[in-house]
């Protein structure tokens, strides 16, 4: 048995980890724009990256390290993605990291970036942050603020996991993400740290499972970035480990952060769970649920709070799964809005459906009636104007 408790703060709550964010002139405002995360001992590190074929320079730089390498230092900048910058982008990272001072005590440092695509890094500005950093600081809030781009609020979480014997470990994260969110991972950066004594061999499988159940199930606007990264660092300083407890805490952490991203989606007002039930198989359930979470027609209908179920049914049919309108049942929360028995919304049910759609969070459930497979994806509403005019290149 174990218990998971939320604790105030973020990365700074975990034993042996330090972090801070400073303003180095990348932003026009005084908001922090460069951050670091470091451990006073070496960490095992695992990361998952974007499926976009044009991976940004920080990802390519990370992948130059040998399998199984250890690190104790992550440098992060906002306002510039260092993507589509060729060999220069990687060389700039080498230049920056080579100038880390002794106080950073950096071993195999890695870098991550977020911002505008296609521009070289402002190397001198980023390096200037090193004189401002307090490498002994524990300021997760400033680090979380530094990695924000179009985010309207900082995203950080921390949990303490207490095992039956009274021993405990902690896990925490900071995250950014608001626009260009698509379930391939969500367009985002996420940095997870733990003092759990997790075996290296279990880090990647547990991280992949957790990301698949969280960040890979959300969609804001259907775009996939060049910089998507979820990184897990473990310094093992607690000396405590329980796989079931760690897995549940990690899943809870990533799921809550994923929902924070959806709530912060550009132009979004509501978070919707798209539950596809009783599909022929898991692949078809997943395909239909993700089609619903990605559909711009569905997103604009949600924004308009239009209870008409037509766009839901049409999207399911267009996903090319095995389905039959005679078997299909669509519900908004517990209210049936379509079935073969109730194919037309009467006045009372239409009014009730409209009230459900005004809520900031609800579920659209689609029973396919062809099998027993279930999959849930998460999406949000978007205004027609946002869909029409959003054409910039941020990550």
C-alpha positions in Angstrom: 0.0 0.0 0.0 1.1 3.6 -0.6 -0.3 7.1 -0.5 0.3 10.0 -2.9 0.1 13.5 -1.5 0.3 16.8 -3.5 2.8 19.2 -2.1 3.3 22.9 -2.6 6.0 23.8 -5.1 7.6 22.0 -8.0 11.1 20.9 -8.9 12.5 22.5 -5.8 10.7 20.1 -3.5 12.8 17.1 -4.6 15.9 16.2 -2.7 19.1 17.2 -4.5 17.6 19.3 -7.3 18.1 23.0 -7.8 16.6 25.3 -10.4 16.0 29.0 -11.2 15.0 31.3 -14.0 16.4 34.7 -15.0 15.7 37.4 -17.5 18.5 37.5 -20.1 17.0 39.8 -22.7 15.3 37.3 -24.9 11.9 38.7 -24.0 10.9 42.4 -24.3 9.4 42.1 -20.8 11.2 41.4 -17.5 9.8 37.8 -17.4 12.4 35.1 -17.0 13.5 33.6 -20.3 16.4 31.3 -19.4 16.2 28.5 -16.8 18.3 25.7 -15.4 17.6 22.4 -13.6 20.5 20.7 -11.9 21.2 17.9 -9.5 24.1 17.8 -7.0 24.7 14.2 -8.0 24.5 12.5 -11.4 21.2 11.4 -12.7 20.0 8.7 -15.1 18.1 10.5 -17.8 15.5 9.4 -20.3 13.5 11.5 -22.8 10.8 11.2 -25.4 10.8 13.6 -28.4 8.5 14.9 -31.2 7.5 12.7 -34.1 8.0 15.8 -36.4 10.7 14.9 -39.0 12.3 18.3 -38.5 13.6 17.8 -35.0 15.1 20.9 -33.4 18.8 21.3 -32.7 18.5 20.6 -28.9 17.0 17.2 -29.7 19.8 16.4 -32.2 22.4 17.5 -29.6 20.9 15.3 -26.9 20.9 12.3 -29.3 24.7 12.7 -29.8 25.3 11.4 -26.3 25.8 7.6 -26.0 23.0 5.4 -24.8 22.7 5.2 -21.1 24.6 8.5 -20.5 24.1 10.4 -17.2 23.7 14.1 -16.7 23.0 16.5 -13.9 22.3 19.7 -15.8 19.5 21.0 -18.2 19.5 24.5 -19.7 16.3 25.8 -21.2 15.5 29.0 -23.1 12.3 30.6 -24.4 11.6 32.8 -27.4 13.8 30.9 -29.8 13.2 27.2 -30.8 16.6 26.7 -32.4 14.8 24.7 -35.0 15.6 24.5 -38.7 18.9 26.0 -37.9 21.1 23.3 -39.4 24.6 22.5 -38.1 24.9 26.0 -36.7 22.1 25.3 -34.2 24.0 22.3 -32.7 27.3 24.3 -32.8 25.6 27.1 -30.9 24.5 24.7 -28.2 28.1 23.4 -27.8 29.3 27.0 -27.6 26.8 27.9 -24.9 27.3 24.8 -22.8 31.1 25.1 -23.0 30.8 28.4 -21.1 28.9 27.1 -18.1 30.9 28.2 -15.0 32.4 25.8 -12.5 29.6 26.7 -10.1 27.2 24.8 -12.3 29.2 21.6 -11.8 27.7 20.4 -15.1 28.3 16.9 -16.4 27.0 16.0 -19.9 24.7 19.1 -19.9 21.7 19.1 -22.2 19.7 21.9 -23.6 16.1 22.5 -24.5 14.5 25.4 -26.4 11.1 26.8 -27.2 10.0 29.8 -29.2 10.1 30.9 -32.8 11.4 28.5 -35.5 14.1 29.4 -38.0 16.4 31.9 -36.1 19.8 31.3 -34.7 20.1 31.3 -30.9 21.1 34.6 -29.3 24.2 33.0 -27.9 25.6 36.0 -26.0 22.3 36.7 -24.3 21.9 33.1 -23.1 25.4 33.0 -21.9 24.9 36.3 -20.0 22.3 34.4 -17.9 25.1 32.4 -16.3 26.3 35.4 -14.3 22.8 35.9 -13.0 22.0 32.4 -12.0 22.3 31.2 -8.4 23.2 27.6 -9.0 22.2 26.8 -5.5 18.7 28.2 -5.8 15.6 26.3 -5.4 13.1 28.4 -7.4 10.8 26.2 -9.4 8.3 29.0 -9.9 10.9 31.1 -11.7 12.0 28.2 -13.8 8.4 27.4 -14.8 7.8 31.1 -15.8 11.0 31.1 -17.9 9.9 28.3 -20.2 6.5 29.8 -20.9 5.7 31.0 -24.5 2.0 31.6 -25.3 1.1 30.0 -21.9 -1.2 32.2 -19.8 -0.1 30.5 -16.5 2.9 28.5 -15.3 2.6 24.8 -14.9 4.3 22.9 -12.1 3.3 20.0 -9.8 4.9 18.0 -7.1 3.9 14.8 -5.2 5.2 13.0 -2.2 4.7 9.2 -2.3 4.6 7.5 1.1 5.1 3.7 1.2 3.6 1.3 3.8 6.8 1.3 5.8 6.7 5.1 6.1 9.6 5.6 3.6 8.9 8.2 0.9 10.1 9.6 -2.3 9.1 12.7 -4.4 8.4 13.4 -8.0 7.8 16.8 -9.6 7.6 18.6 -12.9 7.4 21.9 -14.8 5.8 22.0 -18.2 4.9 24.5 -20.9 2.3 24.2 -23.7 -0.6 26.1 -25.0 -0.6 26.3 -28.8 0.4 23.9 -31.6 -0.9 21.0 -29.5 -1.4 17.6 -31.2 -1.3 14.1 -29.8 2.0 13.1 -31.3 3.2 14.3 -28.3 1.5 17.5 -27.4 3.6 20.5 -28.4 5.3 21.1 -25.1 8.3 20.9 -22.9 8.1 18.9 -19.7 10.9 18.2 -17.2 10.2 15.6 -14.5 12.6 15.0 -11.6 12.5 12.4 -8.9 14.6 11.2 -6.0 13.1 7.7 -6.3 15.6 4.9 -6.6 14.2 3.8 -9.9 16.2 1.3 -11.9 17.5 2.7 -15.1 15.9 -0.1 -17.1 12.4 0.9 -15.9 12.6 4.6 -16.6 11.9 4.5 -20.4 9.1 2.0 -20.3 7.3 3.8 -17.5 7.8 7.2 -19.1 6.4 5.9 -22.5 3.4 4.4 -20.8 2.7 7.6 -18.9 3.1 9.9 -21.9 0.8 7.6 -24.0 -1.9 7.9 -21.4 -1.6 11.7 -21.0 0.2 14.0 -23.4 -0.4 11.8 -26.4 -4.1 12.0 -25.8 -4.6 15.7 -26.0 -5.2 18.1 -28.9 -5.7 21.8 -29.2 -5.2 22.7 -32.8 -3.8 19.6 -34.5 -0.3 20.8 -35.2 2.9 19.0 -34.1 6.0 21.0 -33.1 9.7 20.5 -33.9 10.7 20.7 -30.2 8.4 18.4 -28.2 10.3 17.0 -25.3 9.4 15.1 -22.1 12.5 14.5 -19.9 12.8 12.4 -16.8 15.8 12.8 -14.4 16.4 10.5 -11.4 19.1 11.1 -8.9 17.9 8.3 -6.5 18.8 10.3 -3.4 15.8 9.0 -1.4 17.0 5.4 -1.7 13.3 4.3 -1.9 11.6 2.5 -4.8 8.2 0.9 -5.5 7.3 0.4 -9.1 3.5 0.5 -8.6 3.7 3.6 -6.5 6.1 5.4 -8.9 4.0 4.5 -11.9 0.8 5.8 -10.4 2.4 9.0 -9.3 4.0 9.6 -12.7 0.7 8.9 -14.4 -1.1 11.3 -12.1 1.6 13.9 -12.7 1.5 13.8 -16.5 -2.3 13.5 -16.7 -2.8 16.6 -14.6 -0.2 18.5 -16.6 -1.8 17.4 -19.9 -5.2 18.8 -18.7 -3.5 22.1 -17.7 -2.2 22.4 -21.2 -5.7 21.9 -22.6 -7.1 24.5 -20.3 -4.5 26.9 -21.5 -5.0 26.1 -25.2 -5.0 29.3 -27.3 -8.6 30.5 -27.7 -9.9 27.6 -25.6 -12.6 27.8 -23.0 -13.4 24.2 -22.2 -11.8 20.8 -21.9 -13.7 17.8 -23.4 -13.0 14.1 -22.9 -13.9 12.1 -26.1 -14.7 8.6 -24.9 -15.1 6.0 -27.6 -16.6 2.8 -26.3 -17.3 -0.7 -27.6 -15.3 -0.2 -30.8 -14.2 -3.3 -32.8 -10.6 -3.1 -31.5 -8.3 -0.8 -29.6 -6.8 0.7 -32.8 -10.2 1.7 -34.1 -11.2 3.1 -30.7 -8.0 5.2 -30.7 -8.5 6.3 -34.3 -12.0 7.6 -33.7 -11.3 9.3 -30.3 -8.3 11.1 -31.8 -10.3 12.1 -34.9 -12.8 13.7 -32.6 -10.2 15.5 -30.4 -8.4 16.8 -33.6 -11.5 17.8 -35.6 -11.7 21.6 -36.2 -15.4 21.2 -37.1 -15.9 19.6 -33.6 -13.8 22.2 -31.9 -15.7 25.1 -33.4 -19.0 23.4 -32.5 -17.9 23.1 -28.9 -16.9 26.8 -28.9 -20.4 27.7 -30.2 -22.0 25.4 -27.7 -24.0 23.9 -30.4 -25.7 20.7 -29.1 -26.2 19.3 -32.6 -24.5 15.8 -32.6 -24.1 15.8 -36.4 -20.4 16.8 -36.4 -19.6 14.1 -33.8 -21.2 11.4 -35.9 -19.7 12.7 -39.1 -16.2 12.7 -37.7 -16.6 9.1 -36.4 -17.7 8.0 -39.9 -14.9 9.8 -41.6 -12.4 8.0 -39.3 -13.2 4.9 -41.3 -13.7 2.6 -38.3 -16.2 -0.1 -38.3 -19.5 1.5 -37.4 -23.2 1.5 -38.0 -25.6 4.3 -37.3 -28.2 1.8 -36.0 -25.8 0.8 -33.2 -24.2 4.2 -32.4 -25.1 6.0 -29.2 -23.8 9.5 -28.5 -24.0 11.0 -25.0 -23.0 14.4 -23.6 -22.1 13.4 -20.0 -25.0 11.1 -19.2 -27.5 12.6 -21.6 -28.3 10.7 -24.8 -28.2 13.1 -27.7 -28.4 10.4 -30.4 -29.4 6.8 -30.8 -31.5 4.8 -33.2 -34.3 5.2 -30.6 -33.8 8.9 -30.2 -32.5 10.1 -33.6 -33.8 13.7 -33.2 -33.2 16.0 -30.3 -36.5 17.1 -28.8 -36.7 20.5 -27.2 -36.1 19.3 -23.6 -33.0 17.2 -24.5 -31.6 20.0 -26.7 -31.9 22.5 -23.9 -30.2 20.0 -21.5 -27.4 19.3 -24.0 -26.8 23.0 -24.4 -26.5 23.4 -20.7 -23.9 20.6 -20.5 -21.9 22.3 -23.3 -21.6 25.5 -21.3 -19.6 23.7 -18.6 -15.8 24.2 -18.6 -15.4 20.4 -18.6 -17.6 17.5 -19.8 -17.5 14.2 -21.6 -18.7 13.2 -25.1 -19.2 9.5 -25.1 -19.7 7.5 -28.3 -20.7 3.9 -28.0 -19.9 2.2 -31.3 -21.5 -1.1 -30.5 -19.1 -3.2 -32.5 -16.8 -4.7 -29.8 -15.4 -4.0 -26.4 -12.5 -1.7 -27.0 -12.3 1.7 -25.3 -10.1 4.8 -25.8 -10.4 8.3 -24.4 -8.7 11.3 -26.0 -8.9 14.9 -24.8 -9.6 18.1 -26.7 -10.8 21.7 -26.3 -12.9 24.2 -28.1 -11.5 26.8 -30.5 -13.2 29.8 -32.0 -13.7 30.1 -35.7 -11.5 33.2 -35.8 -8.7 31.4 -34.1 -8.8 28.5 -36.5 -9.0 30.9 -39.5 -6.2 33.3 -38.6 -3.7 31.3 -36.5 -0.8 30.8 -38.9 2.3 31.6 -37.0 5.3 29.3 -36.3 5.7 29.0 -32.6 6.7 26.0 -30.5 
